[in-house]
Amino acid sequence: MRSNHMRTLCLIALVFAISLPAASQTAIPASTRNWWAPGNTSRDVTEKGKFSELQAKKKVYINVSFAESRLDTPISPAERRAVEKAVKEAVSSQKGLQVVNVPETADFSVLVRTSTASGAGERGPNFSLALDDDAEVSVDVTVVIPGTKQPNGTFVPRVVWESSSPHAQVEAPAAARFTVDGFLWELKKLQDKK
């Protein structure tokens, strides 16, 4: 009887020991996030920069994320790829910019957060044939550069440009492309001043 209890305790300890490292790898504490991947909470520290800091920057890392609150019709993998493709095409078409896949090599990062939700009907219908009448697409674009270096070797995100569209009234890829194009237009004007 005693050996059964001991086996059970050993099994529980083994399961706990195996699951602990896996759980610690999936959650990234705010203190270890780097500048190109800030969190989406008010507790995360960011610095406020100036748009002019982008004038000589060329290498850009693109970070696209999604949120879905419509449980009946979640964002499909094809829609996700379409948003990512639209954003990458917009940035790649800008002369003088180079999209990089390794964030540590980037001069700045374009963070695109897209979400869809069931609307309350108070903002009016969207203008898309593909979306439900009450669907609302939200797009937030934030441009960050490395800020102050932290004791752990990471950098605080320094926000130099932001735009938010709480109800874009079009499909997510078009909404993301439109918002990113607005940033790129302003960046081109800035860089043409050199």
Secondary structure, DSSP 8 states (H G I E B T S, - for coil): -HHHHHHHHHHHHHHHHHHHHHHHHH---GGG--TTS--SSTTS--EE--GGGGTT--EEEEEEEEEE--SSS---HHHHHHHHHHHHHHHHTSTT-EE-SSGGG-SEEEEEEEEEEE--SSS---S-SSS-TTEEEEEEEEEEEEEEE-TTS-EEEEEEEEEEES---S-HHHHHHHHHHHHHHHHHHHHHT-
